Amino acid sequence: MASSSARPDRIALLGNPNCGKTALFNLLTGSRQKVANYAGVTVERKEGVLITPSGHRVTVLDLPGAYSLNAVSTDEAVTRDVITGHSREALPDLLVCVTDATNLRLHLRLVLEARRLGLPLVVALNKMDRARQLGITIDRERLSRELNLPVVETVSVHAHGADALRALLDEPVSPGAPSGWSAPGFEQVMATQRDVQRIYRAVVTEPAVDRDPSDRMDRFLMHPVWGFAVLALVLFATFLAVFSGGDVLTGLIEDAFGVLAEAVSTRMADGPLRGLLVEGVIGGVGGVIVFLPQILILFLIILALESSGYLPRAAFLLDRPMSAAGLSGRSFIPLLSSFACAIPGIMATRTISHWRDRLTTILIAPLMACSARIPVYTLLVAALFPDDAFAGALVMVGLYLLGIVAAMTVAWVIKRTDKERQRSPLMMELPAYQWPDLRSLAIGLWDRAMIFLRRVGTIILALTIVMWALYTIPSPRRTTEATPIARSLAGELGHALHYVFAPIGFNEEISIALVPGMAAREVVVSALGTAYAMEGDEGEVDAQLRERITDEWPLATKLSLLLWMVFAPQCLSTFVVVKRETGSWKQMWIMGGYLFGLAYLASLITYHLTNFLTAA
Amino acid sequence: MEATTILPLSLDQLPEERWATVTDVAMPADSADRVLVLRLLELGFVPGEQVRVVREGRQNGGPLAVRVGHTTFALRPHEAAFIHVTPAS
C-alpha cells in the first residue's frame, strides 16, 4: 500500500488539559499561528503551520484539551467532533496524542481511546526533561511495541525539543481506516483502565516517593488560613501592578497621541477632514488604546498564574464561598479575567462542564469591574473628592466590591429560581506546579493585544467616526440652540434620550455620551468632552471636564452616574459574545435586560435618596 | 500486636494525609451521577489505585484535594463519596 501513503499535510494535537500541548504547539509553529478569536488558555481553536526538516509545510490544529472523548464540556465536545468526523473540519491526516511523561498513568488512557478511532496516530511523550529530573524512566521502545504506535520524546520548553516529532512528520503515513465512535460504557472504561495499568507497569519505572513536590506546596497554599492569606496577597499585588504599572505606560501612550494630534493639526488646513482626523480618529482611538497597558498587565499576571498551576488552587479555596452563591470554584478564573474585560472572561467559561453554572457565570461576568470602567470611575471619583485622594481610593475599592456583591447576589437569585437544583460538579485537576513557559506567555499576550487592537481598529474606530459625524452635522429642527453640539444630530439624540434618563438625574450631555459608550465604556469620557465642546489634548480635556463636573453637576447626578456605570449593560461586544457563547438570543436579552433594570433602579434610588438627604 | 481490622470507607471520610487503596466505585442509578462516576473512573479512580487526601475543607462543606497517581483533583464531598477506599494500616 506504499503508493497510497503520503506525508501528512494536516495534523491535529490531541491531549489532556495540562499536558503541555499548547506550549508544544507554540514551539512547533512559532509565530505562524492563526487564532480565530480571543483565546482563553487552550480554549480557543488555534491553527498554525510548521516546517519539517525537509521543508514540507504542515498545518497543525491545536485541539482543546480533553480528558476523554466521552465529552462533559463544550471544549471536549469540540475535540471529539473534530476527530470523529462530526464537524465541518476535515479529518486530520495524522493525530499527535500529546502526553505528560510525568503523569503517564492519567494520560495513557486517552491514547488508547484515540487509537480505537482508526486514524493514523503518533504519541508524543512531552515534559521528558521534567520526568528525568523526577527519576522517572520510560521504556520508549517497549511502549511503542505495546501500543503498536510510533512514540517520540518532546520537551516543549527547549528550542530543539520537538525535533524528533518534526522529523517524524517527513515520514509517509498510511491513510487510516476511520471507524465509528460510540460512547463507552462502564465495562469498556474499566477494560481500558486495566490495559493502562498493565502497560504503565511494563514501561514506567519510578522511584517510590511519599510526596510529590507539589504536595508540599499544596499543604501550604491550600491551607484554610495561610492559603487565603496568600490568595489575598496575590490579588492585592495583581491590582496594585495593574494600577501603578498601567499608569506609567498609559502616560507614555497619551503623550504619543498628543504629539500625533499636534503634528496633524499643524500640517493640515483647518476643515472638516482635520476635525475628523484629530478629534474623531486620533482622539477617539487614542482614548481607547490608553487602556491597553492595564489590560495587558492583568492578562500577563493571569496567564502566568494559570500556567504556574496556582489559579486552580485559588479556585479550590474559593469553591466553598462561591458555592454559597450557587457557583463552583471553576467560575473563579473566568470571573477574574472579567476584571480585565468581560469578553475573554465569558469565553473562558467553556471549561465549566455544568451548563447551569456556566450560564450563571456568563450572566454575571459583566458585573466585574472591567478595565474600561476605570477612566469613568476615575473621572467621577476625582470630581466627588477633588482634595481627598484617600477617600477617592476607598470609593474605588467600594465600586469594585459592589460589582462583586451584586454578581454573587444575582448568582444566588438564579440558583433559587432553578427548579432542578442539581448539585453542581467541581472535579477539577490541580496540575503540578511549574514555571510558566516564557514563549507561551509572550504568544498568549500578543494574541490578546492583537484582538484588543483589532476591536479598536474596527468597531470602535467606526463608531468614533459615526459619533463625530453626529456631532458635526447640524439637525434641521434645532437651529435655535445655543451651542453647535446642541444644534447637531447628536444634540437631538441626546434630547430624545433625556426623556429616559432625566428621572435618574442625567443631563443631556450625559445622555449623548452614553450612546458611544455602547461601543466601549471608556469612550464615555472623551464623548463627554465632545458634548461639552471642549478642546485640547486628552489631559486638558480631562482637567476641564473634571472642573466642570465638580462645579456644575449636582452631587446626586455624580453618584447616580457612578452607580449606573457599575451595573449598566454596556459594550456591544459583550452582547455579541454572550449570544455566540450561549447560542441564544434569549439569554443575551436576559443579560441586557437585568443589567439595565439593575442600573436604572440603582441610579433612580441613589439620585432621589441623595436629593432627599441633601434637601433635608 | 495485631493491627485492628480496617474497614472500608468512602473517600470523603478518609482523613487528611493518609494513603488508601481504592476498593470499589459505586455505580449510581441516577443518569447525571453515572456520567460523573464514569468520569471519575476515567480520571483514574479505579480499584487498586493509591489515593490520599492532601487538603480538605469538608467540615464546612468545602472540597477535597485528592491525589491519585501523579495527579491531584479537587472533588466535592458528594463526588468523593462514590469512591470506596481501604486506608493503609
Boltz contact constraints between the chains, C-beta under 6 A:
constraints:
  - contact:
      token1: [A, 68]
      token2: [B, 42]
      max_distance: 6.0
  - contact:
      token1: [A, 102]
      token2: [B, 70]
      max_distance: 6.0
  - contact:
      token1: [A, 103]
      token2: [B, 70]
      max_distance: 6.0
  - contact:
      token1: [A, 103]
      token2: [B, 71]
      max_distance: 6.0
  - contact:
      token1: [A, 105]
      token2: [B, 69]
      max_distance: 6.0
  - contact:
      token1: [A, 106]
      token2: [B, 44]
      max_distance: 6.0
  - contact:
      token1: [A, 106]
      token2: [B, 71]
      max_distance: 6.0
  - contact:
      token1: [A, 189]
      token2: [B, 41]
      max_distance: 6.0
  - contact:
      token1: [A, 189]
      token2: [B, 42]
      max_distance: 6.0
  - contact:
      token1: [A, 193]
      token2: [B, 46]
      max_distance: 6.0
  - contact:
      token1: [A, 215]
      token2: [B, 54]
      max_distance: 6.0
  - contact:
      token1: [A, 218]
      token2: [B, 54]
      max_distance: 6.0
  - contact:
      token1: [A, 218]
      token2: [B, 55]
      max_distance: 6.0
  - contact:
      token1: [A, 222]
      token2: [B, 55]
      max_distance: 6.0
  - contact:
      token1: [A, 222]
      token2: [B, 65]
      max_distance: 6.0
  - contact:
      token1: [A, 224]
      token2: [B, 57]
      max_distance: 6.0
  - contact:
      token1: [A, 316]
      token2: [B, 74]
      max_distance: 6.0
  - contact:
      token1: [A, 319]
      token2: [B, 63]
      max_distance: 6.0
  - contact:
      token1: [A, 320]
      token2: [B, 57]
      max_distance: 6.0
  - contact:
      token1: [A, 320]
      token2: [B, 62]
      max_distance: 6.0
  - contact:
      token1: [A, 423]
      token2: [B, 78]
      max_distance: 6.0
  - contact:
      token1: [A, 426]
      token2: [B, 63]
      max_distance: 6.0
  - contact:
      token1: [A, 426]
      token2: [B, 74]
      max_distance: 6.0
  - contact:
      token1: [A, 426]
      token2: [B, 76]
      max_distance: 6.0
  - contact:
      token1: [A, 427]
      token2: [B, 75]
      max_distance: 6.0
  - contact:
      token1: [A, 427]
      token2: [B, 79]
      max_distance: 6.0
  - contact:
      token1: [A, 428]
      token2: [B, 74]
      max_distance: 6.0
  - contact:
      token1: [A, 429]
      token2: [B, 73]
      max_distance: 6.0
  - contact:
      token1: [A, 430]
      token2: [B, 65]
      max_distance: 6.0
  - contact:
      token1: [A, 430]
      token2: [B, 72]
      max_distance: 6.0
  - contact:
      token1: [A, 430]
      token2: [B, 74]
      max_distance: 6.0
